Amino acid sequence: MRKTSDLVEEMLKEAKKAWLVAIVVGFETETKFIFSSSGHPVEDLNTLVKKGGAPVGLLKFEKEDTTAQGSFRPFEEYSGEQWVTTYLAGLLENTGEIIALSQDQQNFADY
């Protein structure tokens, strides 16, 4: 696994051409997000990793008028893992709730 700072750098690079991007951090019983709008994304991600979370990929959201469209991409460490693709695709079913979390919290959010 790459350093958390590398993952955050990847997210922030992606965020330059998107409305919102989030790192998906999976735990055994929950999912948490580090949003590109976070004031301290490296520290936030380090905290979640120390608590046992695994950063598995990115969610990317584009906004057009009043509609948001989401997409996902596993991190290269998980690119061949079918379960990650299924997991990330399933999260997009909750696009509205994830976007609301990003607007409610500037650090990391529970989902």
JOZI-V408742 format. One record per pair of residues at least 24 apart in sequence whose ideal C-beta (glycine too) atoms are under 8 Angstrom apart, sorted by the first residue. I is the first residue (numbers start at 1). J is the second residue. Records with the same first field share a line. If there is no record, write none. Layout:
# JOZI-V408742
I->J + J
This chain:
# JOZI-V408742
1->55 + 77
2->75 + 77
4->42 + 45 + 46 + 49 + 55
5->42
7->45 + 55 + 75
8->34 + 41 + 42 + 45
10->58 + 75
11->36 + 41 + 58
12->36 + 41
14->58 + 60
18->60 + 61 + 62
19->61 + 62 + 63 + 68
20->60 + 61 + 63 + 99 + 102
21->58 + 59 + 60 + 61
22->58 + 59 + 98 + 102
23->55 + 57 + 58
24->55 + 56 + 57 + 58 + 59 + 72 + 87 + 88 + 91
25->49 + 53 + 54 + 55 + 56 + 108
26->53 + 54 + 55 + 56 + 87
27->51 + 52 + 53 + 54
28->52
30->110 + 111
31->91 + 111
32->108 + 109 + 110 + 111
33->59 + 98 + 101 + 102 + 108 + 109 + 111
34->108
35->101 + 102 + 105 + 106 + 108 + 109
37->102 + 106
38->106 + 107 + 108
39->106 + 107
40->107
44->107 + 108
45->108
47->108
48->108
56->84 + 87 + 88
57->84 + 88
59->88 + 91 + 92 + 98
61->95 + 98 + 99
68->95 + 96 + 99
70->95 + 98
